[in-house]
Amino acid sequence: ISLRCREISDEGMKSFSEAIRHSPALQNISLDCETISDDGMKYFSEAIRHAPALQNISLDCFEILHNGLKILSEAIRLTPALQSVKLPGAEKSRELFDGLVNVSFEA
């Protein structure tokens, strides 16, 4: 799944997350947007935990708040099938992802 948008609302993120949950063969997610709220990241993080085939995530977002990144880091830790997570906009919160070898901050 690939989604590009300026801003994704909480309801939009909820719908996107429902699509992830109902796609058990989904292997790749690419999300390119400016802002994801903490609530939006909760929906997304819960959905990826229930995506058994998911291997790669790319979140190229200008603004994901620290709490949202913390929620995401916890979900990544609980999703062992993930091979690659790219978070080019999250360098400032690098410490949240310590110990996760599948996370990179380069585009």
C-alpha contacts under 8 A as a table, 3 or more apart, distances in Angstrom:
res1	aa1	res2	aa2	distance
1	I	26	L	7.64
1	I	28	N	6.24
1	I	29	I	4.93
1	I	30	S	6.25
2	S	29	I	5.91
2	S	30	S	4.60
2	S	31	L	5.89
3	L	30	S	6.29
3	L	31	L	4.94
3	L	32	D	6.22
4	R	31	L	6.00
4	R	32	D	4.65
4	R	33	C	5.71
5	C	8	I	6.63
5	C	32	D	6.43
5	C	33	C	4.87
5	C	34	E	7.36
6	R	33	C	5.11
6	R	34	E	5.35
6	R	35	T	7.46
7	E	33	C	5.79
7	E	34	E	5.46
7	E	35	T	5.30
7	E	36	I	7.13
8	I	12	G	5.72
8	I	13	M	6.26
8	I	33	C	7.13
8	I	35	T	6.64
8	I	36	I	6.28
9	S	12	G	4.93
9	S	13	M	6.11
9	S	36	I	7.39
9	S	37	S	7.77
9	S	40	G	7.19
10	D	13	M	5.03
10	D	14	K	6.05
10	D	36	I	7.83
10	D	37	S	6.97
10	D	39	D	6.32
10	D	40	G	4.73
11	E	14	K	4.89
11	E	15	S	6.25
11	E	40	G	7.72
12	G	15	S	5.15
12	G	16	F	6.14
13	M	16	F	4.94
13	M	17	S	5.95
13	M	40	G	5.25
13	M	41	M	7.70
13	M	43	Y	6.64
13	M	44	F	6.80
14	K	17	S	5.08
14	K	18	E	6.22
14	K	40	G	6.68
14	K	43	Y	5.59
14	K	44	F	7.31
15	S	18	E	5.05
15	S	19	A	6.39
16	F	19	A	5.17
16	F	20	I	6.50
16	F	44	F	7.75
17	S	20	I	4.99
17	S	21	R	6.29
17	S	43	Y	5.97
17	S	44	F	5.21
17	S	46	E	7.99
17	S	47	A	5.38
17	S	48	I	7.93
18	E	21	R	5.04
18	E	22	H	6.28
18	E	47	A	7.00
19	A	22	H	5.20
19	A	23	S	6.32
20	I	23	S	5.25
20	I	24	P	7.59
20	I	26	L	7.22
20	I	47	A	6.15
20	I	48	I	7.11
20	I	51	A	6.81
21	R	24	P	6.78
21	R	47	A	5.43
21	R	48	I	7.39
21	R	50	H	6.07
21	R	51	A	6.08
23	S	26	L	5.43
23	S	51	A	7.29
24	P	51	A	5.63
24	P	52	P	6.23
24	P	53	A	6.43
25	A	51	A	7.71
25	A	52	P	7.45
25	A	53	A	5.46
25	A	54	L	7.49
26	L	29	I	7.91
26	L	51	A	7.00
26	L	53	A	5.85
26	L	54	L	5.62
27	Q	53	A	5.36
27	Q	54	L	4.03
27	Q	55	Q	5.13
27	Q	56	N	6.37
28	N	54	L	6.06
28	N	55	Q	6.14
28	N	56	N	4.79
28	N	57	I	5.92
29	I	54	L	7.98
29	I	56	N	6.33
29	I	57	I	4.82
29	I	58	S	6.23
30	S	57	I	5.90
30	S	58	S	4.67
30	S	59	L	6.06
30	S	60	D	7.85
31	L	58	S	6.17
31	L	59	L	4.93
31	L	60	D	6.23
31	L	61	C	7.47
32	D	58	S	7.98
32	D	59	L	6.02
32	D	60	D	4.74
32	D	61	C	5.59
33	C	36	I	7.70
33	C	60	D	6.59
33	C	61	C	4.86
33	C	62	F	6.86
34	E	61	C	4.98
34	E	62	F	4.64
34	E	63	E	5.78
35	T	61	C	6.20
35	T	62	F	6.21
35	T	63	E	4.72
35	T	64	I	5.98
36	I	40	G	5.83
36	I	41	M	6.43
36	I	61	C	7.56
36	I	63	E	6.58
36	I	64	I	5.35
36	I	65	L	7.67
36	I	68	G	7.95
37	S	40	G	5.02
37	S	41	M	6.20
37	S	64	I	6.53
37	S	65	L	6.82
37	S	68	G	6.81
38	D	41	M	5.05
38	D	42	K	6.24
38	D	64	I	7.56
38	D	65	L	6.63
38	D	67	N	6.21
38	D	68	G	4.40
39	D	42	K	4.99
39	D	43	Y	6.55
39	D	68	G	7.58
40	G	43	Y	5.29
40	G	44	F	6.38
41	M	44	F	4.95
41	M	45	S	5.85
41	M	68	G	5.38
41	M	69	L	7.72
41	M	71	I	7.01
41	M	72	L	6.81
42	K	45	S	5.17
42	K	46	E	6.10
42	K	68	G	7.09
42	K	71	I	6.49
42	K	72	L	7.61
43	Y	46	E	5.36
43	Y	47	A	6.25
44	F	47	A	5.11
44	F	48	I	6.32
45	S	48	I	5.38
45	S	49	R	6.53
45	S	71	I	6.76
45	S	72	L	5.45
45	S	75	A	5.45
45	S	76	I	7.90
46	E	49	R	5.38
46	E	50	H	6.96
46	E	75	A	6.99
47	A	50	H	5.31
47	A	51	A	6.64
48	I	51	A	5.08
48	I	54	L	7.35
48	I	75	A	7.29
48	I	79	T	7.35
49	R	52	P	7.60
49	R	75	A	6.20
49	R	76	I	7.74
49	R	78	L	6.64
49	R	79	T	5.58
51	A	54	L	5.53
52	P	81	A	7.15
53	A	81	A	6.96
54	L	57	I	7.98
54	L	81	A	6.56
54	L	82	L	6.09
55	Q	81	A	5.85
55	Q	82	L	4.18
55	Q	83	Q	5.09
55	Q	84	S	6.49
56	N	82	L	5.97
56	N	83	Q	5.95
56	N	84	S	4.79
56	N	85	V	5.85
57	I	82	L	7.91
57	I	84	S	6.32
57	I	85	V	4.74
57	I	86	K	6.23
58	S	85	V	5.79
58	S	86	K	4.59
58	S	87	L	6.30
59	L	85	V	7.86
59	L	86	K	6.15
59	L	87	L	5.30
59	L	88	P	7.29
60	D	86	K	7.58
60	D	87	L	6.03
60	D	88	P	5.74
60	D	89	G	6.21
60	D	107	A	7.53
61	C	64	I	6.67
61	C	87	L	7.80
61	C	88	P	7.57
61	C	89	G	5.83
62	F	89	G	5.58
63	E	89	G	7.07
64	I	68	G	6.08
64	I	69	L	6.49
64	I	89	G	7.89
64	I	90	A	7.50
65	L	68	G	5.22
65	L	69	L	6.35
66	H	69	L	5.08
66	H	70	K	6.18
66	H	93	S	6.72
67	N	70	K	4.97
67	N	71	I	6.26
68	G	71	I	5.10
68	G	72	L	6.22
69	L	72	L	4.90
69	L	73	S	6.05
69	L	90	A	7.75
69	L	93	S	7.39
69	L	96	L	7.49
70	K	73	S	5.12
70	K	74	E	6.36
70	K	96	L	6.19
71	I	74	E	5.33
71	I	75	A	6.44
72	L	75	A	5.08
72	L	76	I	6.18
73	S	76	I	5.09
73	S	77	R	6.33
73	S	96	L	6.38
73	S	97	F	5.92
74	E	77	R	5.19
74	E	78	L	6.56
75	A	78	L	5.08
75	A	79	T	6.30
76	I	79	T	5.06
76	I	80	P	7.35
76	I	82	L	7.43
77	R	80	P	6.74
77	R	100	L	7.48
79	T	82	L	6.07
80	P	83	Q	7.98
82	L	85	V	7.31
82	L	102	N	7.29
83	Q	102	N	5.59
84	S	102	N	4.83
84	S	103	V	6.05
84	S	104	S	7.67
85	V	102	N	5.93
85	V	103	V	4.64
85	V	104	S	6.25
86	K	103	V	5.92
86	K	104	S	5.00
86	K	105	F	5.78
86	K	106	E	6.82
86	K	107	A	6.99
87	L	90	A	5.53
87	L	91	E	7.75
87	L	103	V	7.33
87	L	104	S	6.19
87	L	105	F	4.80
87	L	106	E	6.97
87	L	107	A	7.42
88	P	91	E	6.87
88	P	104	S	7.42
88	P	105	F	4.34
88	P	106	E	4.93
88	P	107	A	5.06
89	G	92	K	7.99
89	G	105	F	7.05
90	A	93	S	5.61
90	A	94	R	6.62
90	A	105	F	6.59
91	E	94	R	5.13
91	E	105	F	6.07
93	S	96	L	5.81
93	S	97	F	7.72
94	R	97	F	5.61
94	R	98	D	6.97
95	E	98	D	5.27
97	F	100	L	5.63
97	F	103	V	7.19
100	L	103	V	5.88
101	V	104	S	7.94
